[in-house]
Amino acid sequence: MNDPTYVESARALAQRMIGEAGRDPAARINFAFRLATARRPKAKERQVLRDLAERETAEYRRNPEAASNLLHVGESRFDARLDPGELAAWTTVASVILNLDETITKQ
């Protein structure tokens, strides 16, 4: 799932989360989760993803080179108006959502 296509997909979803769901982390998670799974996340799922977003935001802001490396994966360009640390963090969250079994497997 680290193929450039998957990373670009996660980044595109993260950009939508930031641009369409607003500043509230819970709203961003709800938005992406519904797009990917057609359901709302359970409270525990939302909390795990929110904690991940907080940790990743702090890490990518401490290490802007890592954020830049992630955002430059693939051929599509990212929205340079967005904070790179924030976008990289939400790309990681989006990747987790896109890699859920229920996102990948339809039963």
N, C-alpha and C positions, 0 to 999 in steps of 0.2 A: 504494500500500500504506500510505499515511498516513491513509486514511479512518478515522474513529473506530472503526468496527467492527473493523478489523484491529488497531488499537492496543489496543482492549479485549481482543481475543483473545490478543494477545501478553502483556498484563498478567495475564490469567487463567492462561495457561500459566506465566508467571514465578511467580505465587503458588503454583501446584502444585509447581514445581521447588523452591522454597524450603521449602514445607511438607511435601512428600512425599519428596524426595530427600536431605534433610539438608544439612549445612553444606559438604560437600566439593564444590568446583566441578565436578570431573570427574563425580561422581555426578549432579549436577544436569543437566549437559550430556548425559550418557548417557540419563537419564530422558526429557528433552524430545525428544531426537533419535529415540529409539525410538518415542515416541508419535506423532511427526510423520512419520517415514519407515519405521518398522517394521524398522530396522536400527541397529546400533551405529555411532557415528561412527568414522572412521579416526583414527589418532593425530594426524595433521596437522590434520584438521578440529577435533578436540577442542582442540588447542593454540591454534588460531586463535580459537576461541570463548572459551577460557579467558583468553587475552590481552585479548580484547575486554571480557570481564566485568571484568577488573582495571582497565583504562583507564576504562571507563564508571563503575565504582563510585567511583573517585577523582574523576572529573569531577563526578558528581552530588553527591558529598559536599562538594565545593568550591562547588557552585552549587545549593543546595537549592531555589531558585525554579524552576530548570529541571526538577528532579525533580518538584516539585509540579505544574508545568504538564503534564508528561507523564502523571502519575498521575491527573489530573483530566479527561483526554480521554474523552469519551463519557458515557453515562448511568449505567453500572454503577459501584458504589463499590468502592474498593480496600480491602484489609485494613489498617486504620490501625494495627494492632499491629506491623506490619512496618516496618523501617527504610526510609524513603522513598528514600534514596540507593541502597540495595541493591536494592530492588524496581524502581526505575527502570532501574538497570543491567541487571538480569536481564530486564526487559521488552524492552530493546534486543536482548539475546542471543536471547530467544525470537522476536522479530520476524525476526531473521536466519534462524533455523531454519525458521520458518513461510513465509519467502519463498524458500526453496531451490526450484530447478526440480523436484526429485524430490518435494517436498512438494505442490507445486501441480499437477504433471502426472503422471498415471498412464499408464504405457505397457504 
